[in-house]
Structures are given as structure tokens and as C-alpha cells.
Amino acid sequence: MPHLKTVLCLSFLVLSACANSPTTDLNSPPGDTGTNPSVPSAPQNPPVSQAPIPNPIFEPILPQIQQETQIPILLPDYIFGSDGATEVYATIETLTASQYQLILGFTPDCSGGTACRFGTVSGEELSPNSPDLEGQSVSLDDGITGYFMDAVCGANCSDSTMTWDQNDTRYQMGIKAGKPEDLVKMANSAIASGTY
């Protein structure tokens, strides 16, 4: 009987010690005692922020735009029609402290003529006199609402456009007779790339 008492006492001591010791979760990272799951035991490296990467067609003109305009610059990474089979170029049409207007064309010296131009990219500082946005409302990324305006075709087709307000700036992407889904993709690629 004394032997049974000793075994029971030892069992009680072992169980008490286990109950009071911190437990380690098998899914926890090494060194995590599980006592405070909200504080990691190992230092965590913050995510590395990356600068936006422009579509290569904007690289030759981006330094000039950054130097001369004061508004946040948004440029699409995705360019409709820029699939590598056809050369596409971006040229500056208008550039001031509060505005940039770029022409997308098939020649490096396209000045907006209908034969060489196939689209536009622009940004303009919003003011109290800026008109309300018009067109078919479309949901863009980051909770932004864009407005699609369809092209008008006669002897030639005008641009279909996607316009939205962000960063106290009105941005617009245009593609000659473009489809809504192409302009949504183009606008979302600009939003995702971030400002320059």
C-alpha cells in the first residue's frame, strides 16, 4: 500500500507540473511558447515596398512628365493593342504642372492624327469647376467607380474612354472604338501600378 501511495503522489506531481507549464502548439513557429500568440517570437521583416514599374512604352517620356507635372502620375501597365506584334509608342501632347495628356500611337512621332493614333492617357488636377463624370458607371479596383463612354463612329471612330477620380486628380484612358472590358483592364492596371 505505501508503494501505491508513492505512485499516486508522483503521478499527481507530474500532472500538476504539466498543467502549469506553457504548451507549445505544433503549428507554431519555432520558439513560440504559445503564451502570447499575438506577439511573434521571431522578428518579422516588413514587406519590401516596390516602386511602380511602367509599361516600357512610357519609359522614354516618364522623366520629363515627373519633372514638369505636380499631380500624381498614373500610367497603365496593360496597354490594349500592345501585344508585341505591333510597335506602340507614347508621346506627350500636353504637359503642365496640373495636367498631362499622352498620345498612344503606332509611330514614335504621332501627333494625334487618326491614321497613327489609337488611344490616350491623361491626368488632370481636380478643381471646384471640374464637371461631373458622365457615362456608364463601372466598378474598378480599390473601390473606385469609373465611367465608360462609348466611341462615336462616322468617317472615323472616336475614343471610347474610362474616366475616374483619384488622388484629387481626374484620370482618363482612351482607346479608339475600345471595348469596356479592355478599358477596365487598362484602368485597373494603372491603379494597381500606383503613382509615380
RONUMI-611807 format. One record per residue: residue number from 1; residue in one letter; x, y, z of N, C-alpha, C, O in turn. Coordinates in steps of 0.02 Angstrom, whole numbers, plus 32768, in hexadecimal, padded with zeros to 4 digits. Last residue first. Layout:
N
<NUM,'A',<X,Y,Z>,<X,Y,Z>,<X,Y,Z>,<X,Y,Z>>;
...
This chain:
196
<196,'Y',<80AF,8B40,7455>,<80F5,8B4E,7449>,<8107,8B92,7465>,<8141,8BA7,7460>>;
<195,'T',<803C,8ACF,74A7>,<804F,8B10,748B>,<809B,8B17,7485>,<80C1,8AF7,74AA>>;
<194,'G',<800B,8A27,7472>,<8018,8A5D,74A1>,<8032,8A9C,747F>,<803C,8A9D,7442>>;
<193,'S',<7FE2,89B4,7433>,<8028,89C8,742E>,<803A,89FD,7460>,<8073,8A00,7477>>;
<192,'A',<7F58,89B0,7447>,<7F82,8980,746A>,<7FCC,8994,7468>,<7FF0,8986,7498>>;
<191,'I',<7F2E,8A16,73F1>,<7F20,8A1C,7439>,<7F4E,89ED,7460>,<7F69,8A01,7494>>;
<190,'A',<7F57,89E0,7377>,<7F73,8A1F,738D>,<7F69,8A28,73D9>,<7F97,8A3D,73FC>>;
<189,'S',<7F08,896E,7371>,<7F51,8966,7371>,<7F74,89A6,7387>,<7FA9,89A3,73A7>>;
<188,'N',<7E89,89A7,736C>,<7E9D,8981,73A8>,<7EE8,8976,73AB>,<7F05,8974,73E1>>;
<187,'A',<7E8D,89DE,72EA>,<7E87,8A09,7325>,<7E9D,89E6,7364>,<7EC1,8A03,738D>>;
<186,'M',<7E96,8967,729E>,<7EC9,899B,7298>,<7EC9,89C8,72D6>,<7EFD,89D7,72F3>>;
<185,'K',<7E21,8927,72BF>,<7E61,8906,72CC>,<7E9A,8939,72CB>,<7EC8,8936,72F4>>;
<184,'V',<7DC4,8985,7291>,<7DC5,8973,72D8>,<7E09,8954,72EA>,<7E27,8965,731D>>;
<183,'L',<7DE2,8981,7209>,<7DF0,89BE,722E>,<7DEF,89B3,7279>,<7E15,89D3,729D>>;
<182,'D',<7DB7,8900,71EA>,<7DFD,8913,71DE>,<7E10,8951,7205>,<7E47,8957,721F>>;
<181,'E',<7D2F,8904,720A>,<7D5A,88D7,722F>,<7DA4,88E8,7226>,<7DCC,88DE,7254>>;
<180,'P',<7CFA,8964,71AB>,<7CFB,8972,71F3>,<7D2D,8946,7219>,<7D51,895F,7245>>;
<179,'K',<7D63,897A,7119>,<7D2E,8957,713C>,<7D33,8966,7187>,<7D69,8973,71A0>>;
<178,'G',<7D85,8A0C,70B0>,<7D96,89D7,70E0>,<7D5A,89B9,7102>,<7D25,89D8,7109>>;
<177,'A',<7D91,8A6A,704A>,<7D5C,8A37,7046>,<7D68,89FD,7075>,<7D58,89C4,7065>>;
<176,'K',<7E2E,8A8B,7084>,<7E02,8A96,704B>,<7DD1,8A5B,7044>,<7DE6,8A22,7039>>;
<175,'I',<7E32,8AA3,712F>,<7E46,8A77,70F8>,<7E14,8A82,70C0>,<7DD8,8A81,70CA>>;
<174,'G',<7E69,8AFA,71C0>,<7E40,8AF8,7184>,<7E5D,8AC9,7151>,<7E9A,8AC6,7148>>;
<173,'M',<7E5E,8B22,7269>,<7E7D,8AF6,7238>,<7E4E,8AF4,71FC>,<7E11,8AEC,7205>>;
<172,'Q',<7E73,8BA1,72E1>,<7E4C,8B86,72A9>,<7E78,8B5C,727C>,<7EB1,8B6E,726C>>;
<171,'Y',<7E5C,8BEA,7383>,<7E83,8BC2,7354>,<7E55,8BA8,731D>,<7E1A,8B9B,7328>>;
<170,'R',<7E63,8C74,73E8>,<7E37,8C4F,73BA>,<7E62,8C2C,7385>,<7E87,8C4C,7360>>;
<169,'T',<7E95,8C7D,7492>,<7EA6,8C82,744C>,<7E73,8C5B,7423>,<7E5A,8C27,7439>>;
<168,'D',<7E96,8C5E,7517>,<7E85,8CA2,7504>,<7E96,8CB1,74BB>,<7EA3,8CEA,74A8>>;
<167,'N',<7EA8,8BD2,7510>,<7EE1,8BFC,7523>,<7ED5,8C46,7512>,<7F04,8C69,7500>>;
<166,'Q',<7E2F,8BBE,748F>,<7E59,8B9F,74C3>,<7E92,8BCF,74D2>,<7EA9,8BF2,74A5>>;
<165,'D',<7DAA,8BA1,7421>,<7DCB,8BD1,744D>,<7DF0,8BAB,7484>,<7DD4,8B7E,74A4>>;
<164,'W',<7DA7,8B64,7376>,<7D9A,8B5E,73BE>,<7DC1,8B92,73E4>,<7DF3,8BAD,73CB>>;
<163,'T',<7D76,8B22,72D9>,<7D8B,8B5B,7300>,<7D7A,8B4F,7349>,<7D45,8B34,7359>>;
<162,'M',<7D91,8ADB,7241>,<7D83,8AC9,7287>,<7DA0,8B02,72B1>,<7DDC,8B10,72AD>>;
<161,'T',<7D51,8AE8,7199>,<7D79,8AFF,71D1>,<7D62,8AE0,7213>,<7D27,8ACF,721C>>;
<160,'S',<7D69,8AD2,70EB>,<7D43,8ABF,7126>,<7D6E,8AD1,7162>,<7DAB,8ACA,715E>>;
<159,'D',<7D90,8B51,7076>,<7DA6,8B25,70AC>,<7D6B,8B11,70D8>,<7D40,8B3A,70E8>>;
<158,'S',<7D3B,8B48,6FD5>,<7D5B,8B6C,700C>,<7D72,8B39,7040>,<7D69,8AFC,7037>>;
<157,'C',<7D53,8B0E,6F30>,<7D39,8B03,6F73>,<7D5F,8B2C,6FA5>,<7D9C,8B32,6FA1>>;
<156,'N',<7D26,8B62,6E96>,<7D57,8B43,6EC3>,<7D35,8B38,6F06>,<7D00,8B55,6F14>>;
<155,'A',<7CAC,8B7D,6E62>,<7CE2,8B6E,6E33>,<7D1C,8B4C,6E58>,<7D3D,8B20,6E3E>>;
<154,'G',<7C74,8B41,6EF4>,<7C5A,8B5D,6EB6>,<7C8B,8B4A,6E80>,<7C94,8B0F,6E72>>;
<153,'C',<7C54,8B0F,6F99>,<7C74,8B00,6F59>,<7C4E,8B21,6F20>,<7C10,8B1D,6F1C>>;
<152,'V',<7C7F,8B2C,703C>,<7C50,8B3F,7008>,<7C73,8B35,6FC6>,<7CA9,8B50,6FBB>>;
<151,'A',<7C9A,8ABC,70C8>,<7CB0,8AE4,708F>,<7C75,8AF6,7062>,<7C41,8AD6,7062>>;
<150,'D',<7C54,8ACD,716D>,<7C61,8AA8,7130>,<7C75,8AD8,70F8>,<7C65,8B14,70F9>>;
<149,'M',<7C97,8AE5,7209>,<7C74,8B07,71D3>,<7C87,8AE4,7192>,<7CC2,8ADD,7182>>;
<148,'F',<7C92,8AB3,72B1>,<7CA1,8AA0,726C>,<7C76,8AC7,723B>,<7C39,8ACB,7243>>;
<147,'Y',<7CD8,8ADC,7345>,<7CA0,8AED,7319>,<7CB5,8AE1,72D1>,<7CE4,8B00,72B7>>;
<146,'G',<7CFB,8A8A,73E3>,<7D0E,8AA8,73A3>,<7CD0,8AB4,7379>,<7C9A,8A99,7387>>;
<145,'T',<7D13,8A8C,748C>,<7CE0,8A89,7458>,<7CF9,8AAD,741A>,<7D0B,8AE8,741E>>;
<144,'I',<7D76,8A28,74F7>,<7D70,8A64,74CD>,<7D39,8A58,7499>,<7D33,8A21,747E>>;
<143,'G',<7D9F,89BF,7547>,<7D60,89E1,7557>,<7D54,8A20,752E>,<7D2A,8A49,7542>>;
<142,'D',<7E11,8986,7512>,<7E18,89B2,754C>,<7DDA,89DA,755A>,<7DDD,8A11,7577>>;
<141,'D',<7DDD,897D,7462>,<7DFF,8964,749E>,<7E03,899B,74D4>,<7DF9,89D6,74C6>>;
<140,'L',<7D39,89B4,742C>,<7D80,89A8,7422>,<7D9E,898F,7463>,<7D7B,898C,7496>>;
<139,'S',<7C9A,89A4,73EA>,<7CC3,899A,7427>,<7D0B,898A,7412>,<7D18,895B,73ED>>;
<138,'V',<7C51,8A25,738B>,<7C72,89E4,738A>,<7C9B,89DF,73CA>,<7CBC,8A0F,73DE>>;
<137,'S',<7BCE,8A82,7340>,<7BF9,8A75,737A>,<7C11,8A2D,737A>,<7BEC,89FF,736B>>;
<136,'Q',<7BD0,8ACF,72A6>,<7BB9,8A93,72C9>,<7BE9,8A85,7302>,<7C25,8A7D,72F8>>;
<135,'G',<7BD3,8B84,72B3>,<7BDC,8B44,7292>,<7BC1,8B0B,72BB>,<7B9E,8B16,72ED>>;
<134,'E',<7C30,8C07,7306>,<7BF6,8BED,72E2>,<7C07,8BAB,72C2>,<7C42,8B9B,72B6>>;
<133,'L',<7C5C,8C69,7393>,<7C6B,8C33,7365>,<7C2C,8C18,7345>,<7BF8,8C13,7366>>;
<132,'D',<7C46,8D1B,7396>,<7C36,8CD8,73AF>,<7C49,8CA4,737A>,<7C46,8CB1,733E>>;
<131,'P',<7CD3,8D8A,7377>,<7C8F,8D71,736B>,<7C85,8D2C,738A>,<7CB5,8D08,7397>>;
<130,'S',<7D2A,8DF3,73E7>,<7D2C,8DB6,73BF>,<7CE5,8D9B,73B5>,<7CBF,8D95,73E5>>;
<129,'N',<7D2E,8E5F,743A>,<7D08,8E67,73FC>,<7D09,8E28,73D0>,<7CED,8E29,7399>>;
<128,'P',<7D82,8E3F,74A3>,<7D3A,8E47,74B1>,<7D0F,8E4C,7472>,<7CD3,8E3E,7474>>;
<127,'S',<7DED,8DC3,7453>,<7DE0,8E05,746D>,<7D96,8E0A,747E>,<7D6F,8DDF,746A>>;
<126,'L',<7E6C,8D47,743F>,<7E25,8D5A,7449>,<7E21,8DA0,7466>,<7E4B,8DB5,748D>>;
<125,'E',<7EEA,8D3D,73C4>,<7ED8,8D4F,7409>,<7E8E,8D63,740D>,<7E75,8D8A,73E4>>;
<124,'E',<7EED,8CB5,7356>,<7EE3,8CFD,735F>,<7ECC,8D0B,73A6>,<7EA0,8CE9,73C0>>;
<123,'G',<7F32,8C42,72E3>,<7F22,8C52,7329>,<7F1D,8C9D,732F>,<7F45,8CC1,7312>>;
<122,'S',<7F24,8BC6,725F>,<7F29,8C0A,727A>,<7F1A,8C0C,72C5>,<7EFA,8BE0,72E1>>;
<121,'V',<7F40,8B76,71C9>,<7F44,8B6E,7211>,<7F4C,8BB5,722D>,<7F75,8BDB,7215>>;
<120,'T',<7EF7,8B33,7131>,<7F11,8B6A,715A>,<7F15,8B54,71A4>,<7EF2,8B26,71B9>>;
<119,'G',<7F04,8AE5,708B>,<7EEB,8AEF,70CF>,<7F0C,8B28,70F3>,<7F38,8B4A,70D7>>;
<118,'F',<7F34,8ADE,700C>,<7F00,8AAD,701E>,<7EE7,8AB5,7065>,<7EBB,8A91,707B>>;
<117,'R',<7F73,8B38,6F80>,<7F5E,8B38,6FC7>,<7F2B,8B01,6FD3>,<7EFD,8AF7,6FAC>>;
<116,'C',<7F89,8B37,6EF7>,<7FBC,8B1A,6F23>,<7FA5,8B12,6F6B>,<7FC1,8AE9,6F90>>;
<115,'A',<7F14,8B6A,6EBD>,<7F34,8B30,6E9E>,<7F66,8B0F,6ECE>,<7F6C,8AD2,6ECD>>;
<114,'T',<7EEC,8BDC,6F03>,<7EC4,8B9F,6F09>,<7EE6,8B61,6EED>,<7ED8,8B29,6F02>>;
<113,'G',<7F6D,8C32,6F5D>,<7F49,8C24,6F1F>,<7F25,8BE0,6F23>,<7F3D,8BB2,6F44>>;
<112,'G',<7FBD,8C47,6FCA>,<7F75,8C44,6FD5>,<7F4D,8C37,6F96>,<7F0F,8C33,6F9A>>;
<111,'S',<803F,8C41,6FA8>,<8028,8C7F,6FC8>,<7FDD,8C81,6FD0>,<7FC0,8CB6,6FDB>>;
<110,'C',<80BE,8BCB,6FAE>,<8076,8BD6,6FA4>,<805F,8C13,6FCB>,<806B,8C18,7007>>;
<109,'D',<8140,8BA0,6FA8>,<8134,8BE8,6FA2>,<80EA,8BF8,6F97>,<80DA,8C2B,6F7A>>;
<108,'P',<8145,8B16,6FAC>,<8163,8B3B,6FE3>,<8157,8B86,6FE1>,<8163,8BA9,7013>>;
<107,'T',<80A6,8ACA,6F85>,<80E5,8AE6,6F6F>,<8103,8B10,6FA8>,<80DD,8B2A,6FD1>>;
<106,'F',<8032,8AA3,6FBC>,<8057,8A6E,6F9A>,<809A,8A88,6F7F>,<80C2,8A61,6F65>>;
<105,'G',<800F,8AE7,7062>,<800D,8AE3,7019>,<8038,8AAB,6FFD>,<805C,8A89,7021>>;
<104,'L',<7FC5,8B43,70DD>,<7FDD,8AFF,70CD>,<7FD6,8AF7,7082>,<7FA0,8AFE,7066>>;
<103,'I',<7FEC,8BDB,7128>,<7FCF,8BB9,70EE>,<7FEF,8B75,70E8>,<802B,8B6D,70ED>>;
<102,'L',<7FC5,8C28,71C2>,<7FF2,8C00,719A>,<7FCC,8BDF,7161>,<7F92,8BCB,7169>>;
<101,'Q',<7FC1,8CB0,7229>,<7F9A,8C8D,71F6>,<7FCC,8C6A,71C7>,<7FF7,8C8A,71A9>>;
<100,'Y',<7FBD,8CF0,72CD>,<7FE4,8CD0,7298>,<7FB3,8CAB,7269>,<7F83,8C8C,727F>>;
<99,'Q',<7FB7,8D7B,733E>,<7F98,8D51,730B>,<7FCD,8D2E,72E0>,<8002,8D4A,72D2>>;
<98,'S',<7FF1,8DDB,738D>,<7FB2,8DBE,73A4>,<7F92,8D8D,7373>,<7F59,8D78,737C>>;
<97,'A',<8064,8E06,734F>,<8068,8DF3,7396>,<802A,8DCE,73AD>,<802E,8DA6,73DC>>;
<96,'T',<8055,8DB5,72AE>,<805B,8DF0,72D9>,<8060,8DD7,7321>,<8061,8D9B,732D>>;
<95,'L',<8051,8D79,7210>,<8072,8D6D,724F>,<807A,8DAE,7275>,<80A0,8DDA,7260>>;
<94,'T',<800D,8D23,7186>,<8008,8D5D,71B2>,<802A,8D4B,71F4>,<8021,8D14,720E>>;
<93,'E',<8048,8CB6,7141>,<8020,8CE7,711D>,<801D,8D28,7144>,<8028,8D5E,7129>>;
<92,'I',<80CC,8C47,7136>,<80AD,8C7B,715F>,<8087,8CAB,7131>,<80A4,8CC6,7102>>;
<91,'T',<80B6,8B9C,7104>,<80D3,8BDE,70FB>,<80AB,8C11,7124>,<8071,8C07,7134>>;
<90,'A',<80D9,8AF2,70FA>,<80B7,8B27,7121>,<80DB,8B68,7116>,<8118,8B6C,711D>>;
<89,'Y',<80C0,8A6E,7084>,<80E8,8AA4,70A0>,<80BC,8AD4,70C8>,<8081,8ADC,70B9>>;
<88,'V',<80CD,89C7,704E>,<80A3,89FB,706A>,<80D0,8A2F,708C>,<8100,8A1C,70AD>>;
<87,'E',<80DA,894E,6FCF>,<80FC,897F,6FF8>,<80CB,89B6,700E>,<80A4,89CF,6FE5>>;
<86,'T',<8089,88B3,6FD7>,<8089,88F6,6FBB>,<80AD,8925,6FEA>,<80A2,8924,7027>>;
<85,'A',<80A4,8843,7022>,<80A0,883B,6FDA>,<80A3,887F,6FB6>,<80BC,8884,6F7E>>;
<84,'G',<809C,886B,70A6>,<80DD,8858,708B>,<80DD,8851,7040>,<8112,8857,7020>>;
<83,'D',<8024,889B,70CB>,<802F,8854,70D6>,<8072,883C,70BC>,<8080,8800,70BB>>;
<82,'S',<7FD0,8914,70E5>,<8018,890F,70EC>,<802A,88C7,70FD>,<803D,88B7,7135>>;
<81,'G',<7F48,8912,70E7>,<7F68,8915,70A6>,<7FB3,8910,70A9>,<7FD4,8908,7075>>;
<80,'F',<7F3F,8966,7181>,<7F1A,8941,714E>,<7F3D,8949,710A>,<7F4D,8981,70F7>>;
<79,'I',<7FB6,8958,71F7>,<7FA1,8983,71C0>,<7F7D,8958,718D>,<7F9B,892A,7170>>;
<78,'Y',<7FD3,894F,72A1>,<7FB4,892D,7268>,<7F9F,8961,7234>,<7F7A,8990,7244>>;
<77,'D',<7FFD,89B6,72F1>,<802E,8982,72DF>,<8015,895B,72A2>,<803B,8949,7276>>;
<76,'P',<7FD4,8A62,72E2>,<7FC0,8A1C,72DF>,<7FFB,89EE,72CF>,<8026,89FF,72A6>>;
<75,'L',<8000,8ADB,735A>,<800A,8AC2,7316>,<7FF7,8A78,7315>,<800A,8A53,7343>>;
<74,'L',<7FEA,8B6C,73B6>,<7FD4,8B27,73AE>,<7FDD,8B13,7364>,<7FC5,8B35,7337>>;
<73,'I',<8034,8BE2,741B>,<8032,8BC6,73D8>,<801D,8B7D,73DC>,<803A,8B55,7400>>;
<72,'P',<7FF8,8C69,7479>,<800C,8C22,747A>,<8001,8C03,7435>,<7FCC,8C09,7417>>;
<71,'I',<8036,8D08,743A>,<8000,8CDC,7450>,<8019,8C94,7452>,<804A,8C83,7431>>;
<70,'Q',<8096,8D56,7405>,<8095,8D51,744E>,<805D,8D23,7467>,<8056,8D19,74A4>>;
<69,'T',<8106,8D44,7379>,<80C2,8D46,7396>,<80C6,8D3B,73E2>,<80F4,8D1B,73FB>>;
<68,'E',<818F,8D42,7357>,<8166,8D7D,7346>,<8120,8D7E,7365>,<8102,8DB4,7369>>;
<67,'Q',<81CD,8CCD,737F>,<81EE,8D0D,738C>,<81BE,8D48,7385>,<81C4,8D7A,73A9>>;
<66,'Q',<817A,8C67,7354>,<8187,8C6F,739C>,<81A4,8CB3,73AC>,<8197,8CCF,73E1>>;
<65,'I',<8186,8C7A,72C9>,<8145,8C83,72EA>,<814F,8C8F,7334>,<8130,8CBC,7351>>;
<64,'Q',<820E,8C5B,72B7>,<81F6,8C9F,72A8>,<81B3,8CAC,72C9>,<81A7,8CE3,72E3>>;
<63,'P',<8211,8BD2,72DE>,<8238,8C05,7303>,<8220,8C4C,72F5>,<821E,8C75,7323>>;
<62,'L',<81B6,8B96,727B>,<81A4,8B9C,72C1>,<81CE,8BCF,72E7>,<81B2,8BF5,730E>>;
<61,'I',<81DE,8B80,71F9>,<81C0,8BC1,7208>,<81B1,8BCB,7252>,<81A1,8C03,7267>>;
<60,'P',<8216,8AFE,71F0>,<823A,8B38,71D4>,<821F,8B7C,71E9>,<8244,8BAD,71EC>>;
<59,'E',<81B1,8AAC,7235>,<81F3,8AB9,7252>,<8217,8AF5,7233>,<8236,8B1C,7257>>;
<58,'F',<813B,8A88,71F9>,<813D,8AC8,721C>,<8183,8ADB,7235>,<818E,8B15,7247>>;
<57,'I',<814C,8A0A,71C4>,<8141,8A40,7194>,<8144,8A85,71B6>,<814F,8AB7,7194>>;
<56,'P',<8157,89B0,7232>,<8194,89CA,7211>,<8188,8A04,71E0>,<81B6,8A2B,71D5>>;
<55,'N',<80EE,89DD,72B7>,<80F4,89BA,7277>,<812F,89D9,7252>,<8137,8A16,7252>>;
<54,'P',<8148,89F8,7352>,<811D,8A0D,731B>,<8121,89DC,72E0>,<8152,89B7,72D9>>;
<53,'I',<813A,89C0,73F2>,<8160,89B4,73B5>,<8133,89C7,737A>,<80FE,89A9,7371>>;
<52,'P',<8145,8A0E,7492>,<811E,89F7,7459>,<814A,89F0,741B>,<817A,8A15,7412>>;
<51,'A',<81B6,89CA,750B>,<819F,8A02,74E3>,<8177,89E8,74A9>,<8184,89B1,7490>>;
<50,'Q',<8188,8967,7596>,<81A5,896B,7554>,<8189,89A7,752F>,<814D,89B6,7533>>;
<49,'S',<81B3,8944,763A>,<8188,896A,760D>,<81AD,8971,75CB>,<81E8,8980,75C8>>;
<48,'V',<81B9,88AC,768B>,<81E2,88DC,7665>,<81B4,8901,7635>,<8193,88E2,760C>>;
<47,'P',<816C,8896,7729>,<816D,888A,76E1>,<8195,88C0,76BD>,<8193,88FB,76D0>>;
<46,'P',<81DC,8882,77B7>,<81A4,88A2,7795>,<81A7,8895,774B>,<81DD,8889,772F>>;
<45,'N',<8204,87EB,7809>,<821B,881E,77DA>,<81DF,883E,77B9>,<81B2,881B,77A1>>;
<44,'Q',<81F1,87CB,78B3>,<81D4,87C4,7871>,<81EF,87FD,7845>,<81EF,8837,7859>>;
<43,'P',<8249,8770,792F>,<823C,87B0,790E>,<8223,87A4,78C7>,<823D,8779,78A2>>;
<42,'A',<81ED,86F1,7986>,<8225,8704,795C>,<8216,8746,793A>,<81DD,8753,7929>>;
<41,'S',<8177,86ED,79CC>,<81B5,86E5,79F2>,<81F1,86F9,79C9>,<8224,870E,79E5>>;
<40,'P',<80EF,8760,79B9>,<811B,872C,799E>,<815C,872A,79C5>,<8175,875D,79DB>>;
<39,'V',<8063,8775,7A15>,<80A7,8790,7A0F>,<80D4,8759,79F4>,<80DE,8727,7A17>>;
<38,'S',<7FEF,872F,7A21>,<7FED,876B,79F9>,<8032,878A,79EF>,<803A,87B5,79C4>>;
<37,'P',<8001,86C2,7A76>,<8001,86B6,7A2F>,<8001,86F5,7A04>,<8011,86F2,79C9>>;
<36,'N',<8051,86A7,7AFA>,<8034,86E4,7ADF>,<8034,86E0,7A93>,<8063,86F8,7A73>>;
<35,'T',<8072,8624,7B13>,<8058,864B,7B4A>,<8038,868C,7B31>,<8009,86A4,7B50>>;
<34,'G',<80AF,85D7,7AB4>,<8066,85D6,7AB4>,<8048,8600,7AEB>,<800B,8602,7AF2>>;
<33,'T',<8133,85DA,7AA0>,<811C,85B4,7ADA>,<80D1,85B0,7ADD>,<80B5,858A,7B05>>;
<32,'D',<8194,85CA,7A15>,<8155,85E7,7A2C>,<813A,85BC,7A64>,<812C,8581,7A5B>>;
<31,'G',<8201,8587,79E5>,<820D,85B9,7A19>,<81CE,85D8,7A34>,<81D1,85FE,7A64>>;
<30,'P',<81C2,8574,7940>,<81F1,8560,7974>,<81FD,8598,79A5>,<8203,85D2,7992>>;
<29,'P',<8110,859B,792F>,<8155,859E,7918>,<8184,858B,7950>,<8172,8591,798B>>;
<28,'S',<8090,851F,794A>,<80AF,855E,795A>,<80F6,855F,793E>,<8115,852B,7937>>;
<27,'N',<8059,84A4,793C>,<8059,84CE,7901>,<807A,8512,790C>,<8080,853A,78DE>>;
<26,'L',<805E,846E,79B8>,<8088,844F,7985>,<808B,8479,7946>,<80BA,8473,791E>>;
<25,'D',<806F,84DA,7A42>,<8045,84C4,7A0B>,<8072,84A8,79D4>,<80A5,84C6,79C3>>;
<24,'T',<809C,84B7,7AE2>,<80B5,84CD,7AA1>,<808A,84B0,7A6C>,<8080,8473,7A68>>;
<23,'T',<806C,84F6,7B81>,<8069,84C4,7B4D>,<8082,84E2,7B0B>,<807D,851E,7B00>>;
<22,'P',<80BA,8517,7C1E>,<809D,852E,7BDF>,<809F,84F7,7BAA>,<80CE,84CF,7BA8>>;
<21,'S',<8088,84BE,7CB3>,<80BC,84D0,7C82>,<809B,84E7,7C42>,<8065,84CE,7C31>>;
<20,'N',<8022,8493,7D05>,<803C,84D6,7D0F>,<8070,84EC,7CDD>,<8083,8526,7CDB>>;
<19,'A',<800A,8411,7CDD>,<7FD3,8440,7CDA>,<7FEC,8488,7CDF>,<7FCF,84B5,7CC2>>;
<18,'C',<8083,83D2,7CFB>,<806D,83D9,7CB5>,<8037,840E,7CAE>,<8037,8434,7C7D>>;
<17,'A',<8081,83D6,7D87>,<80B6,83F9,7D63>,<80A2,8404,7D1A>,<80B0,8439,7CFE>>;
<16,'S',<8013,8385,7DA0>,<8012,83CB,7DB5>,<8046,83F3,7D8F>,<8039,842B,7D79>>;
<15,'L',<8040,830A,7D70>,<8006,832A,7D51>,<8002,8374,7D63>,<7FF1,839D,7D39>>;
<14,'V',<80AB,82F3,7DC8>,<80B8,82F9,7D80>,<807E,831C,7D5E>,<8089,8348,7D34>>;
<13,'L',<8067,82EA,7E43>,<809A,831F,7E39>,<80A7,8329,7DEE>,<80AE,8362,7DD7>>;
<12,'F',<8016,8279,7E2D>,<7FF7,82BA,7E3B>,<8028,82F2,7E2E>,<8015,8325,7E11>>;
<11,'S',<8079,8218,7E20>,<804C,8226,7DE8>,<802B,826A,7DF0>,<8025,8290,7DBF>>;
<10,'L',<80AE,821A,7EA2>,<80D8,822D,7E69>,<80AE,823F,7E2C>,<80BC,826F,7E08>>;
<9,'C',<803E,81ED,7EE8>,<805B,822F,7EF7>,<8085,8247,7EBC>,<8081,8281,7EA8>>;
<8,'L',<802D,816C,7EB2>,<7FF8,819E,7EAC>,<8012,81E4,7EB7>,<8000,8212,7E93>>;
<7,'V',<80A5,812F,7EDC>,<8096,8135,7E94>,<8060,816B,7E89>,<8066,8193,7E5B>>;
<6,'T',<8096,8135,7F66>,<80CF,8158,7F46>,<80C0,8163,7EFC>,<80CE,8199,7EE2>>;
<5,'K',<8026,80E4,7F79>,<8024,812B,7F8C>,<805A,8152,7F6A>,<804F,818A,7F54>>;
<4,'L',<805A,8069,7F51>,<8024,8087,7F2A>,<801E,80D2,7F39>,<8011,80FA,7F0C>>;
<3,'H',<80B4,8052,7FBA>,<80CE,8059,7F76>,<8099,807A,7F49>,<80AB,80A4,7F1F>>;
<2,'P',<8064,8042,8027>,<808E,807E,8025>,<80A7,8089,7FDE>,<80AF,80C2,7FC8>>;
<1,'M',<8029,7FC4,8000>,<8000,8000,8000>,<802B,8040,8000>,<801A,806F,7FDD>>;
